[in-house]
Amino acid sequence: MSEQPARIEGIQPGLQARGFNSGRPVVDWLCHCGVHERAEGSKAYGLLVRVRVGVCPHRPAEGRATA
Ligand SMILES: [Zn+2]
């Protein structure tokens, strides 16, 4: 018998918010650059408003090549 290696599937870049109905919100943000951030509780709201899907804050701004 052969064992299948564990694979992580179903995770796509973007925001995933859950738990808002339970009073303990959890927001997962997977940036398209691969950085993953998680915020819980009141910080979840802060992350929600801070994140702009499609805009990566983890790298320096591009476009400085031209002078
Ligand atoms: Zn990023």
N, CA, C, O and the ligand as a Tripos MOL2 file, in Angstrom:
@<TRIPOS>MOLECULE
protein
  269   267    68     0     0
PROTEIN
NO_CHARGES

@<TRIPOS>ATOM
      1 N           0.8410   -1.1970    0.0000 N.3       1 MET1
      2 CA          0.0000    0.0000    0.0000 C.3       1 MET1
      3 C           0.8760    1.2460    0.0000 C.2       1 MET1
      4 O           1.9570    1.2650    0.5880 O.2       1 MET1
      5 N           0.4070    2.2470   -0.6450 N.am      2 SER2
      6 CA          1.1540    3.4930   -0.6970 C.3       2 SER2
      7 C           0.3570    4.6010   -0.0190 C.2       2 SER2
      8 O          -0.8610    4.7190   -0.1580 O.2       2 SER2
      9 N           1.1000    5.3890    0.7060 N.am      3 GLU3
     10 CA          0.4340    6.4920    1.3990 C.3       3 GLU3
     11 C           0.5110    7.7650    0.5700 C.2       3 GLU3
     12 O           1.5550    8.1050    0.0130 O.2       3 GLU3
     13 N          -0.5710    8.4310    0.5040 N.am      4 GLN4
     14 CA         -0.5890    9.6990   -0.2040 C.3       4 GLN4
     15 C          -0.0150   10.7890    0.7030 C.2       4 GLN4
     16 O          -0.4310   10.9300    1.8530 O.2       4 GLN4
     17 N           0.9200   11.5400    0.1910 N.am      5 PRO5
     18 CA          1.4330   12.6540    1.0000 C.3       5 PRO5
     19 C           0.3500   13.6900    1.2390 C.2       5 PRO5
     20 O          -0.5080   13.9500    0.3950 O.2       5 PRO5
     21 N           0.4280   14.2610    2.4110 N.am      6 ALA6
     22 CA         -0.5660   15.2820    2.7500 C.3       6 ALA6
     23 C          -0.4010   16.4920    1.8310 C.2       6 ALA6
     24 O           0.7030   16.9770    1.5820 O.2       6 ALA6
     25 N          -1.5110   16.9370    1.3580 N.am      7 ARG7
     26 CA         -1.4700   18.1120    0.4880 C.3       7 ARG7
     27 C          -2.4000   19.1850    1.0480 C.2       7 ARG7
     28 O          -3.4730   18.9110    1.5870 O.2       7 ARG7
     29 N          -1.9440   20.3750    0.8960 N.am      8 ILE8
     30 CA         -2.7850   21.4960    1.3150 C.3       8 ILE8
     31 C          -3.5190   22.0130    0.0840 C.2       8 ILE8
     32 O          -2.9210   22.4970   -0.8770 O.2       8 ILE8
     33 N          -4.7960   21.8920    0.1550 N.am      9 GLU9
     34 CA         -5.5890   22.3150   -0.9870 C.3       9 GLU9
     35 C          -6.6830   23.2610   -0.5230 C.2       9 GLU9
     36 O          -7.0080   23.3530    0.6600 O.2       9 GLU9
     37 N          -7.2100   23.9250   -1.4580 N.am     10 GLY10
     38 CA         -8.3590   24.7680   -1.1630 C.3      10 GLY10
     39 C          -7.9920   26.1060   -0.5630 C.2      10 GLY10
     40 O          -8.8680   26.8930   -0.2040 O.2      10 GLY10
     41 N          -6.7090   26.3680   -0.4510 N.am     11 ILE11
     42 CA         -6.2990   27.6640    0.0870 C.3      11 ILE11
     43 C          -5.8580   28.5410   -1.0690 C.2      11 ILE11
     44 O          -4.8850   28.2490   -1.7650 O.2      11 ILE11
     45 N          -6.5790   29.5950   -1.2500 N.am     12 GLN12
     46 CA         -6.2740   30.5000   -2.3420 C.3      12 GLN12
     47 C          -5.9230   31.8610   -1.7710 C.2      12 GLN12
     48 O          -6.4000   32.2380   -0.7010 O.2      12 GLN12
     49 N          -5.1000   32.5860   -2.4800 N.am     13 PRO13
     50 CA         -4.7820   33.9350   -2.0220 C.3      13 PRO13
     51 C          -6.0430   34.7640   -1.8250 C.2      13 PRO13
     52 O          -6.9550   34.7520   -2.6510 O.2      13 PRO13
     53 N          -6.0670   35.4700   -0.7290 N.am     14 GLY14
     54 CA         -7.2280   36.2940   -0.4650 C.3      14 GLY14
     55 C          -7.5670   36.2850    1.0040 C.2      14 GLY14
     56 O          -6.7950   35.8110    1.8380 O.2      14 GLY14
     57 N          -8.7060   36.8040    1.3000 N.am     15 LEU15
     58 CA         -9.1670   36.9060    2.6780 C.3      15 LEU15
     59 C         -10.1680   35.8180    2.9840 C.2      15 LEU15
     60 O         -11.0370   35.4840    2.1780 O.2      15 LEU15
     61 N         -10.0160   35.2790    4.1770 N.am     16 GLN16
     62 CA        -11.0240   34.3520    4.6670 C.3      16 GLN16
     63 C         -11.4070   34.7900    6.0710 C.2      16 GLN16
     64 O         -10.5750   34.8060    6.9770 O.2      16 GLN16
     65 N         -12.6400   35.1350    6.2360 N.am     17 ALA17
     66 CA        -13.1300   35.5690    7.5410 C.3      17 ALA17
     67 C         -14.1720   34.5800    8.0270 C.2      17 ALA17
     68 O         -15.0650   34.1690    7.2850 O.2      17 ALA17
     69 N         -14.0380   34.2140    9.2790 N.am     18 ARG18
     70 CA        -14.9990   33.2840    9.8480 C.3      18 ARG18
     71 C         -15.1310   33.5710   11.3420 C.2      18 ARG18
     72 O         -14.3110   34.2660   11.9420 O.2      18 ARG18
     73 N         -16.1630   33.0260   11.9000 N.am     19 GLY19
     74 CA        -16.3430   33.1440   13.3330 C.3      19 GLY19
     75 C         -16.9780   34.4440   13.7690 C.2      19 GLY19
     76 O         -17.0920   34.7130   14.9650 O.2      19 GLY19
     77 N         -17.3950   35.2560   12.8060 N.am     20 PHE20
     78 CA        -17.9790   36.5340   13.1930 C.3      20 PHE20
     79 C         -19.3210   36.3280   13.9050 C.2      20 PHE20
     80 O         -19.7660   37.1840   14.6690 O.2      20 PHE20
     81 N         -19.9410   35.2110   13.6490 N.am     21 ASN21
     82 CA        -21.2200   34.9470   14.3080 C.3      21 ASN21
     83 C         -21.0240   34.4100   15.7190 C.2      21 ASN21
     84 O         -21.9290   34.4660   16.5510 O.2      21 ASN21
     85 N         -19.8530   33.9000   15.9690 N.am     22 SER22
     86 CA        -19.6060   33.2780   17.2670 C.3      22 SER22
     87 C         -18.9840   34.2550   18.2450 C.2      22 SER22
     88 O         -18.7350   33.9070   19.4000 O.2      22 SER22
     89 N         -18.7320   35.4640   17.7960 N.am     23 GLY23
     90 CA        -18.1600   36.4520   18.6900 C.3      23 GLY23
     91 C         -16.6490   36.3860   18.7770 C.2      23 GLY23
     92 O         -16.0280   37.1960   19.4640 O.2      23 GLY23
     93 N         -16.0650   35.4420   18.0950 N.am     24 ARG24
     94 CA        -14.6150   35.3400   18.0840 C.3      24 ARG24
     95 C         -14.1470   35.2640   16.6340 C.2      24 ARG24
     96 O         -13.8100   34.1910   16.1320 O.2      24 ARG24
     97 N         -14.1320   36.4040   15.9780 N.am     25 PRO25
     98 CA        -13.7960   36.4020   14.5630 C.3      25 PRO25
     99 C         -12.3350   36.0460   14.3220 C.2      25 PRO25
    100 O         -11.4430   36.4260   15.0800 O.2      25 PRO25
    101 N         -12.1320   35.3280   13.2740 N.am     26 VAL26
    102 CA        -10.7780   34.9880   12.8480 C.3      26 VAL26
    103 C         -10.6650   35.3260   11.3690 C.2      26 VAL26
    104 O         -11.4710   34.8920   10.5450 O.2      26 VAL26
    105 N          -9.6560   36.1000   11.0630 N.am     27 VAL27
    106 CA         -9.4380   36.4760    9.6710 C.3      27 VAL27
    107 C          -8.0920   35.9320    9.2300 C.2      27 VAL27
    108 O          -7.0580   36.2100    9.8380 O.2      27 VAL27
    109 N          -8.1290   35.1650    8.1780 N.am     28 ASP28
    110 CA         -6.8970   34.6830    7.5690 C.3      28 ASP28
    111 C          -6.6870   35.4210    6.2620 C.2      28 ASP28
    112 O          -7.5950   35.5500    5.4400 O.2      28 ASP28
    113 N          -5.4960   35.8890    6.0990 N.am     29 TRP29
    114 CA         -5.1720   36.5610    4.8530 C.3      29 TRP29
    115 C          -3.9500   35.8790    4.2600 C.2      29 TRP29
    116 O          -2.8790   35.8350    4.8650 O.2      29 TRP29
    117 N          -4.1420   35.3560    3.0750 N.am     30 LEU30
    118 CA         -3.0270   34.7820    2.3460 C.3      30 LEU30
    119 C          -2.7230   35.6930    1.1690 C.2      30 LEU30
    120 O          -3.4660   35.7600    0.1900 O.2      30 LEU30
    121 N          -1.6080   36.3880    1.3000 N.am     31 CYS31
    122 CA         -1.2140   37.3010    0.2310 C.3      31 CYS31
    123 C          -0.7520   36.4770   -0.9630 C.2      31 CYS31
    124 O          -0.3180   35.3330   -0.8310 O.2      31 CYS31
    125 N          -0.8610   37.0950   -2.1190 N.am     32 HIS32
    126 CA         -0.4620   36.3650   -3.3260 C.3      32 HIS32
    127 C           1.0370   36.1470   -3.3740 C.2      32 HIS32
    128 O           1.5300   35.3640   -4.1860 O.2      32 HIS32
    129 N           1.7790   36.8510   -2.4900 N.am     33 CYS33
    130 CA          3.2230   36.6500   -2.4390 C.3      33 CYS33
    131 C           3.5690   35.4780   -1.5360 C.2      33 CYS33
    132 O           4.7280   35.0670   -1.4680 O.2      33 CYS33
    133 N           2.5750   34.9390   -0.8420 N.am     34 GLY34
    134 CA          2.8150   33.7600   -0.0250 C.3      34 GLY34
    135 C           2.7920   34.0410    1.4600 C.2      34 GLY34
    136 O           2.8110   33.1140    2.2690 O.2      34 GLY34
    137 N           2.7510   35.2980    1.8250 N.am     35 VAL35
    138 CA          2.7300   35.6470    3.2510 C.3      35 VAL35
    139 C           1.3310   35.4090    3.8030 C.2      35 VAL35
    140 O           0.3230   35.8050    3.2170 O.2      35 VAL35
    141 N           1.3130   34.7510    4.9450 N.am     36 HIS36
    142 CA          0.0410   34.4570    5.5820 C.3      36 HIS36
    143 C          -0.0510   35.2160    6.8950 C.2      36 HIS36
    144 O           0.8710   35.1860    7.7100 O.2      36 HIS36
    145 N          -1.1570   35.8840    7.0890 N.am     37 GLU37
    146 CA         -1.3770   36.5970    8.3420 C.3      37 GLU37
    147 C          -2.7120   36.1610    8.9150 C.2      37 GLU37
    148 O          -3.6730   35.9030    8.1900 O.2      37 GLU37
    149 N          -2.7410   36.0870   10.2420 N.am     38 ARG38
    150 CA         -3.9850   35.7190   10.9090 C.3      38 ARG38
    151 C          -4.2310   36.7030   12.0480 C.2      38 ARG38
    152 O          -3.3220   37.0550   12.8000 O.2      38 ARG38
    153 N          -5.4400   37.1190   12.1480 N.am     39 ALA39
    154 CA         -5.8070   38.0290   13.2230 C.3      39 ALA39
    155 C          -7.0960   37.5320   13.8430 C.2      39 ALA39
    156 O          -7.9990   37.0540   13.1560 O.2      39 ALA39
    157 N          -7.1590   37.6570   15.1560 N.am     40 GLU40
    158 CA         -8.3410   37.1900   15.8720 C.3      40 GLU40
    159 C          -8.9200   38.3180   16.7030 C.2      40 GLU40
    160 O          -8.2460   39.2990   17.0140 O.2      40 GLU40
    161 N         -10.1500   38.1580   17.0450 N.am     41 GLY41
    162 CA        -10.7990   39.1240   17.9220 C.3      41 GLY41
    163 C         -10.8960   40.4920   17.2660 C.2      41 GLY41
    164 O         -11.2040   40.6220   16.0820 O.2      41 GLY41
    165 N         -10.6240   41.5010   18.0750 N.am     42 SER42
    166 CA        -10.7570   42.8570   17.5660 C.3      42 SER42
    167 C          -9.7380   43.1380   16.4780 C.2      42 SER42
    168 O          -9.9540   43.9970   15.6230 O.2      42 SER42
    169 N          -8.6280   42.4140   16.5100 N.am     43 LYS43
    170 CA         -7.6160   42.6240   15.4870 C.3      43 LYS43
    171 C          -8.0930   42.1350   14.1330 C.2      43 LYS43
    172 O          -7.6130   42.5800   13.0900 O.2      43 LYS43
    173 N          -9.0440   41.2150   14.1640 N.am     44 ALA44
    174 CA         -9.5630   40.6930   12.9080 C.3      44 ALA44
    175 C         -10.1950   41.8140   12.0900 C.2      44 ALA44
    176 O         -10.0440   41.8720   10.8700 O.2      44 ALA44
    177 N         -10.8950   42.6920   12.7740 N.am     45 TYR45
    178 CA        -11.5210   43.8060   12.0730 C.3      45 TYR45
    179 C         -10.4550   44.7390   11.5060 C.2      45 TYR45
    180 O         -10.5840   45.2650   10.4010 O.2      45 TYR45
    181 N          -9.4040   44.9270   12.2910 N.am     46 GLY46
    182 CA         -8.3350   45.7880   11.8130 C.3      46 GLY46
    183 C          -7.6700   45.2210   10.5690 C.2      46 GLY46
    184 O          -7.3120   45.9500    9.6440 O.2      46 GLY46
    185 N          -7.5140   43.9040   10.5680 N.am     47 LEU47
    186 CA         -6.8980   43.2800    9.4020 C.3      47 LEU47
    187 C          -7.8180   43.3910    8.2000 C.2      47 LEU47
    188 O          -7.3700   43.5960    7.0720 O.2      47 LEU47
    189 N          -9.0920   43.2540    8.4550 N.am     48 LEU48
    190 CA        -10.0530   43.3350    7.3600 C.3      48 LEU48
    191 C          -9.9810   44.6800    6.6540 C.2      48 LEU48
    192 O         -10.0300   44.7580    5.4260 O.2      48 LEU48
    193 N          -9.8660   45.7310    7.4450 N.am     49 VAL49
    194 CA         -9.8750   47.0500    6.8460 C.3      49 VAL49
    195 C          -8.5010   47.4220    6.2920 C.2      49 VAL49
    196 O          -8.3760   48.3090    5.4480 O.2      49 VAL49
    197 N          -7.4840   46.7350    6.7770 N.am     50 ARG50
    198 CA         -6.1310   47.0800    6.3460 C.3      50 ARG50
    199 C          -5.7680   46.4000    5.0300 C.2      50 ARG50
    200 O          -5.0680   46.9560    4.1840 O.2      50 ARG50
    201 N          -6.2650   45.1920    4.8940 N.am     51 VAL51
    202 CA         -5.8680   44.4140    3.7400 C.3      51 VAL51
    203 C          -6.6170   44.8590    2.4900 C.2      51 VAL51
    204 O          -7.8320   45.0580    2.5040 O.2      51 VAL51
    205 N          -5.8920   45.0020    1.4640 N.am     52 ARG52
    206 CA         -6.5130   45.2130    0.1700 C.3      52 ARG52
    207 C          -6.0980   44.0370   -0.7190 C.2      52 ARG52
    208 O          -4.9390   43.8910   -1.1050 O.2      52 ARG52
    209 N          -7.0690   43.2310   -1.0140 N.am     53 VAL53
    210 CA         -6.7860   42.0210   -1.7730 C.3      53 VAL53
    211 C          -6.2040   42.4020   -3.1210 C.2      53 VAL53
    212 O          -6.7600   43.2220   -3.8520 O.2      53 VAL53
    213 N          -5.0910   41.7970   -3.4280 N.am     54 GLY54
    214 CA         -4.4440   42.0910   -4.6950 C.3      54 GLY54
    215 C          -3.2950   43.0670   -4.5420 C.2      54 GLY54
    216 O          -2.4840   43.2270   -5.4550 O.2      54 GLY54
    217 N          -3.2210   43.7240   -3.3870 N.am     55 VAL55
    218 CA         -2.1310   44.6560   -3.1300 C.3      55 VAL55
    219 C          -1.2220   44.0500   -2.0760 C.2      55 VAL55
    220 O          -1.6490   43.7560   -0.9590 O.2      55 VAL55
    221 N           0.0240   43.8710   -2.4440 N.am     56 CYS56
    222 CA          0.9740   43.2360   -1.5360 C.3      56 CYS56
    223 C           1.8000   44.2990   -0.8240 C.2      56 CYS56
    224 O           2.5180   45.0630   -1.4690 O.2      56 CYS56
    225 N           1.7030   44.3510    0.4870 N.am     57 PRO57
    226 CA          2.4990   45.3120    1.2510 C.3      57 PRO57
    227 C           3.8290   44.7480    1.7290 C.2      57 PRO57
    228 O           4.5890   45.4270    2.4190 O.2      57 PRO57
    229 N           4.1020   43.5200    1.3640 N.am     58 HIS58
    230 CA          5.2790   42.8570    1.9100 C.3      58 HIS58
    231 C           6.5290   43.1030    1.0880 C.2      58 HIS58
    232 O           7.6310   42.7280    1.4900 O.2      58 HIS58
    233 N           6.3610   43.7130   -0.0250 N.am     59 ARG59
    234 CA          7.5210   43.9900   -0.8710 C.3      59 ARG59
    235 C           7.5970   45.4860   -1.1260 C.2      59 ARG59
    236 O           6.5770   46.1740   -1.1440 O.2      59 ARG59
    237 N           8.7860   45.9760   -1.3190 N.am     60 PRO60
    238 CA          8.9140   47.3980   -1.6270 C.3      60 PRO60
    239 C           8.2010   47.7340   -2.9240 C.2      60 PRO60
    240 O           8.0970   46.9140   -3.8360 O.2      60 PRO60
    241 N           7.7310   48.9260   -2.9740 N.am     61 ALA61
    242 CA          6.9660   49.3490   -4.1400 C.3      61 ALA61
    243 C           7.8090   49.2440   -5.4000 C.2      61 ALA61
    244 O           8.9980   49.5600   -5.4250 O.2      61 ALA61
    245 N           7.1430   48.7940   -6.4200 N.am     62 GLU62
    246 CA          7.8530   48.6830   -7.6950 C.3      62 GLU62
    247 C           7.7900   50.0160   -8.4360 C.2      62 GLU62
    248 O           7.0860   50.9480   -8.0440 O.2      62 GLU62
    249 N           8.5320   50.0620   -9.4890 N.am     63 GLY63
    250 CA          8.4420   51.2460  -10.3380 C.3      63 GLY63
    251 C           9.5370   52.2520  -10.0390 C.2      63 GLY63
    252 O           9.4960   53.3910  -10.5040 O.2      63 GLY63
    253 N          10.5280   51.8120   -9.2500 N.am     64 ARG64
    254 CA         11.6140   52.7450   -8.9630 C.3      64 ARG64
    255 C          12.7720   52.5510   -9.9190 C.2      64 ARG64
    256 O          13.8320   53.1600   -9.7730 O.2      64 ARG64
    257 N          12.5520   51.6950  -10.8980 N.am     65 ALA65
    258 CA         13.6240   51.4380  -11.8490 C.3      65 ALA65
    259 C          13.8570   52.6460  -12.7440 C.2      65 ALA65
    260 O          14.9740   52.9080  -13.1890 O.2      65 ALA65
    261 N          12.7980   53.3580  -12.9910 N.am     66 THR66
    262 CA         12.9450   54.5230  -13.8500 C.3      66 THR66
    263 C          13.3360   55.7440  -13.0200 C.2      66 THR66
    264 O          12.8020   55.9760  -11.9360 O.2      66 THR66
    265 N          14.2460   56.4900  -13.5370 N.am     67 ALA67
    266 CA         14.6910   57.6630  -12.8030 C.3      67 ALA67
    267 C          14.7360   58.8660  -13.7380 C.2      67 ALA67
    268 O          15.0900   59.9660  -13.3130 O.2      67 ALA67
    269 ZN          2.4640   40.0600    0.1850 Zn       68 ZN68
@<TRIPOS>BOND
     1     1     2 1
     2     2     3 1
     3     3     4 2
     4     3     5 am
     5     5     6 1
     6     6     7 1
     7     7     8 2
     8     7     9 am
     9     9    10 1
    10    10    11 1
    11    11    12 2
    12    11    13 am
    13    13    14 1
    14    14    15 1
    15    15    16 2
    16    15    17 am
    17    17    18 1
    18    18    19 1
    19    19    20 2
    20    19    21 am
    21    21    22 1
    22    22    23 1
    23    23    24 2
    24    23    25 am
    25    25    26 1
    26    26    27 1
    27    27    28 2
    28    27    29 am
    29    29    30 1
    30    30    31 1
    31    31    32 2
    32    31    33 am
    33    33    34 1
    34    34    35 1
    35    35    36 2
    36    35    37 am
    37    37    38 1
    38    38    39 1
    39    39    40 2
    40    39    41 am
    41    41    42 1
    42    42    43 1
    43    43    44 2
    44    43    45 am
    45    45    46 1
    46    46    47 1
    47    47    48 2
    48    47    49 am
    49    49    50 1
    50    50    51 1
    51    51    52 2
    52    51    53 am
    53    53    54 1
    54    54    55 1
    55    55    56 2
    56    55    57 am
    57    57    58 1
    58    58    59 1
    59    59    60 2
    60    59    61 am
    61    61    62 1
    62    62    63 1
    63    63    64 2
    64    63    65 am
    65    65    66 1
    66    66    67 1
    67    67    68 2
    68    67    69 am
    69    69    70 1
    70    70    71 1
    71    71    72 2
    72    71    73 am
    73    73    74 1
    74    74    75 1
    75    75    76 2
    76    75    77 am
    77    77    78 1
    78    78    79 1
    79    79    80 2
    80    79    81 am
    81    81    82 1
    82    82    83 1
    83    83    84 2
    84    83    85 am
    85    85    86 1
    86    86    87 1
    87    87    88 2
    88    87    89 am
    89    89    90 1
    90    90    91 1
    91    91    92 2
    92    91    93 am
    93    93    94 1
    94    94    95 1
    95    95    96 2
    96    95    97 am
    97    97    98 1
    98    98    99 1
    99    99   100 2
   100    99   101 am
   101   101   102 1
   102   102   103 1
   103   103   104 2
   104   103   105 am
   105   105   106 1
   106   106   107 1
   107   107   108 2
   108   107   109 am
   109   109   110 1
   110   110   111 1
   111   111   112 2
   112   111   113 am
   113   113   114 1
   114   114   115 1
   115   115   116 2
   116   115   117 am
   117   117   118 1
   118   118   119 1
   119   119   120 2
   120   119   121 am
   121   121   122 1
   122   122   123 1
   123   123   124 2
   124   123   125 am
   125   125   126 1
   126   126   127 1
   127   127   128 2
   128   127   129 am
   129   129   130 1
   130   130   131 1
   131   131   132 2
   132   131   133 am
   133   133   134 1
   134   134   135 1
   135   135   136 2
   136   135   137 am
   137   137   138 1
   138   138   139 1
   139   139   140 2
   140   139   141 am
   141   141   142 1
   142   142   143 1
   143   143   144 2
   144   143   145 am
   145   145   146 1
   146   146   147 1
   147   147   148 2
   148   147   149 am
   149   149   150 1
   150   150   151 1
   151   151   152 2
   152   151   153 am
   153   153   154 1
   154   154   155 1
   155   155   156 2
   156   155   157 am
   157   157   158 1
   158   158   159 1
   159   159   160 2
   160   159   161 am
   161   161   162 1
   162   162   163 1
   163   163   164 2
   164   163   165 am
   165   165   166 1
   166   166   167 1
   167   167   168 2
   168   167   169 am
   169   169   170 1
   170   170   171 1
   171   171   172 2
   172   171   173 am
   173   173   174 1
   174   174   175 1
   175   175   176 2
   176   175   177 am
   177   177   178 1
   178   178   179 1
   179   179   180 2
   180   179   181 am
   181   181   182 1
   182   182   183 1
   183   183   184 2
   184   183   185 am
   185   185   186 1
   186   186   187 1
   187   187   188 2
   188   187   189 am
   189   189   190 1
   190   190   191 1
   191   191   192 2
   192   191   193 am
   193   193   194 1
   194   194   195 1
   195   195   196 2
   196   195   197 am
   197   197   198 1
   198   198   199 1
   199   199   200 2
   200   199   201 am
   201   201   202 1
   202   202   203 1
   203   203   204 2
   204   203   205 am
   205   205   206 1
   206   206   207 1
   207   207   208 2
   208   207   209 am
   209   209   210 1
   210   210   211 1
   211   211   212 2
   212   211   213 am
   213   213   214 1
   214   214   215 1
   215   215   216 2
   216   215   217 am
   217   217   218 1
   218   218   219 1
   219   219   220 2
   220   219   221 am
   221   221   222 1
   222   222   223 1
   223   223   224 2
   224   223   225 am
   225   225   226 1
   226   226   227 1
   227   227   228 2
   228   227   229 am
   229   229   230 1
   230   230   231 1
   231   231   232 2
   232   231   233 am
   233   233   234 1
   234   234   235 1
   235   235   236 2
   236   235   237 am
   237   237   238 1
   238   238   239 1
   239   239   240 2
   240   239   241 am
   241   241   242 1
   242   242   243 1
   243   243   244 2
   244   243   245 am
   245   245   246 1
   246   246   247 1
   247   247   248 2
   248   247   249 am
   249   249   250 1
   250   250   251 1
   251   251   252 2
   252   251   253 am
   253   253   254 1
   254   254   255 1
   255   255   256 2
   256   255   257 am
   257   257   258 1
   258   258   259 1
   259   259   260 2
   260   259   261 am
   261   261   262 1
   262   262   263 1
   263   263   264 2
   264   263   265 am
   265   265   266 1
   266   266   267 1
   267   267   268 2
@<TRIPOS>SUBSTRUCTURE
     1 MET1         2 RESIDUE 1 A MET
     2 SER2         6 RESIDUE 1 A SER
     3 GLU3        10 RESIDUE 1 A GLU
     4 GLN4        14 RESIDUE 1 A GLN
     5 PRO5        18 RESIDUE 1 A PRO
     6 ALA6        22 RESIDUE 1 A ALA
     7 ARG7        26 RESIDUE 1 A ARG
     8 ILE8        30 RESIDUE 1 A ILE
     9 GLU9        34 RESIDUE 1 A GLU
    10 GLY10       38 RESIDUE 1 A GLY
    11 ILE11       42 RESIDUE 1 A ILE
    12 GLN12       46 RESIDUE 1 A GLN
    13 PRO13       50 RESIDUE 1 A PRO
    14 GLY14       54 RESIDUE 1 A GLY
    15 LEU15       58 RESIDUE 1 A LEU
    16 GLN16       62 RESIDUE 1 A GLN
    17 ALA17       66 RESIDUE 1 A ALA
    18 ARG18       70 RESIDUE 1 A ARG
    19 GLY19       74 RESIDUE 1 A GLY
    20 PHE20       78 RESIDUE 1 A PHE
    21 ASN21       82 RESIDUE 1 A ASN
    22 SER22       86 RESIDUE 1 A SER
    23 GLY23       90 RESIDUE 1 A GLY
    24 ARG24       94 RESIDUE 1 A ARG
    25 PRO25       98 RESIDUE 1 A PRO
    26 VAL26      102 RESIDUE 1 A VAL
    27 VAL27      106 RESIDUE 1 A VAL
    28 ASP28      110 RESIDUE 1 A ASP
    29 TRP29      114 RESIDUE 1 A TRP
    30 LEU30      118 RESIDUE 1 A LEU
    31 CYS31      122 RESIDUE 1 A CYS
    32 HIS32      126 RESIDUE 1 A HIS
    33 CYS33      130 RESIDUE 1 A CYS
    34 GLY34      134 RESIDUE 1 A GLY
    35 VAL35      138 RESIDUE 1 A VAL
    36 HIS36      142 RESIDUE 1 A HIS
    37 GLU37      146 RESIDUE 1 A GLU
    38 ARG38      150 RESIDUE 1 A ARG
    39 ALA39      154 RESIDUE 1 A ALA
    40 GLU40      158 RESIDUE 1 A GLU
    41 GLY41      162 RESIDUE 1 A GLY
    42 SER42      166 RESIDUE 1 A SER
    43 LYS43      170 RESIDUE 1 A LYS
    44 ALA44      174 RESIDUE 1 A ALA
    45 TYR45      178 RESIDUE 1 A TYR
    46 GLY46      182 RESIDUE 1 A GLY
    47 LEU47      186 RESIDUE 1 A LEU
    48 LEU48      190 RESIDUE 1 A LEU
    49 VAL49      194 RESIDUE 1 A VAL
    50 ARG50      198 RESIDUE 1 A ARG
    51 VAL51      202 RESIDUE 1 A VAL
    52 ARG52      206 RESIDUE 1 A ARG
    53 VAL53      210 RESIDUE 1 A VAL
    54 GLY54      214 RESIDUE 1 A GLY
    55 VAL55      218 RESIDUE 1 A VAL
    56 CYS56      222 RESIDUE 1 A CYS
    57 PRO57      226 RESIDUE 1 A PRO
    58 HIS58      230 RESIDUE 1 A HIS
    59 ARG59      234 RESIDUE 1 A ARG
    60 PRO60      238 RESIDUE 1 A PRO
    61 ALA61      242 RESIDUE 1 A ALA
    62 GLU62      246 RESIDUE 1 A GLU
    63 GLY63      250 RESIDUE 1 A GLY
    64 ARG64      254 RESIDUE 1 A ARG
    65 ALA65      258 RESIDUE 1 A ALA
    66 THR66      262 RESIDUE 1 A THR
    67 ALA67      266 RESIDUE 1 A ALA
    68 ZN68       269 GROUP 0 **** ****
